[in-house]
């Protein structure tokens, strides 16, 4: 006797933007030949939020997965290259530190290099951070080069990400998804009907028409049309830990060739939050994330405007949010992605990554129409662990501050911490170790950059580093510095790399076959 065919036959994605079209592209690429239709329903009168214009290296892996030529993508999305983030005024006014991509130094006696960094400092040396991070050294010099796995020295350890125009990225992925057969409907969703089982049956549009599907993906942003308004999924607030709840965003003109577009994101701490600067080919992205409990909208606007290089090209947008997540990312037959699933401020450029992660994990847990509870529970548990680990990493940027010049920073220095973060901080203070869990987005190296950048000094480092004699240790440090400086000196400027790339318009957007980088 044949078993019932319970395969998912139709996926409806509510909301376009970067989240909706990225999800559509990945699903269409990953589910060919299984008889599953994909429809993106996008309201014609709602503009995307567009704050997630900076990314982290997994975006490059996404392009490879989709078979998208990176050069073509950069040309068509106004993108520039990113080697890390420079944090200014976070531990104290006038200070700065880097969270770069790529490797840091080299493994010594099977120990991570940040323990060698601590040994050097405790021995009274004055190690130069730029000697050991090629990404940071290139970024500071305004230079850029791609990773070469076959090259000797630090070039093999380079990694990069992208800055891009989120609206252009959404259009790029929409064209890509269209080539793979994804249907695009311009409709305004006003409601949804439920089956007797409680599963969503169909979307209801403004004109009264309906669209039935088996699996629904909510990419409708903060509105959460399905996950919130229809399924009433509870929101878990993290506002006590991450008090910023407002953002002002506006573009200004692009940097001139003489000024150069830096290959990094700038995150500058202010009196009640922090400001971002994201260089694109055609404009500069600017924003101020702040706490409304510690600054009025008027004072935040003044601080934001004072930091701009030039007048805004558009009317600044004011966003209101609460840091936190849905209690369930996947509820019944609805999966929430992007802002519909929760919000973490873009301090470490994780917004688009969380969309990617949600889609990848959906493929790993891809359901049939029985929607097994254990499968959904597993998905939710994995996303919860990932998002809470990122939450803790963001909190550290605030909790580790040495600033006490405003009520905001005094609050951050003394606010309650999640037990998971408090344990990480204590382990680092005592031993210099960060024991991350397998699969976490931010490695022990990323945690080290923030600990060290904020001036949090450990009492000790891994004693196995001391196996290396002082003379050999000095030679290792000196050789690493020479190799890094030589790699920087031989690299072209970021501006020249962009100029060479954009001189040739290249292939059309959305090409499926991977070519070049």
Protein Blocks (a to p, Z undefined) as FASTA:
>chain_A
ZZddfbdfbdcdeheajmlmmmmmmmmmmmghklpacdddddfkbccfklambccfklmm
mmmmnopafklmmmmnopacdfbdcdehklpghiacdddehjehjaeehiafklmmmmmm
mnopacdfklmmmklmmmmnopacdddfkbgcjllmgccdddddfklmmmmmmmmmmmno
pacdddddfbdcddfkopafbdcdfkopacddfbdcdfebjnommlmmmnopacddfklm
mmcfbdcddddddddfklopafbdcddddfklccdddddfkbccddddddfklocfklmm
mmmmmmpgcjdfbdcddddddedddfblbghjaccehjlnoccdfklopmmmmmmmmmmm
mmmmoccfkopaklmmmmmmmmmmmmmmmmmmmmmmmmmpcbfkbfklmmmmmgccdfkl
mmmmmmmmmnopacddehiabafklmmmmmmmnopacfbdcfklmmpcfklmmmmmmmmm
mmmmmmmmmpccfklmmmmmmmpnbjaehiabdghZZ
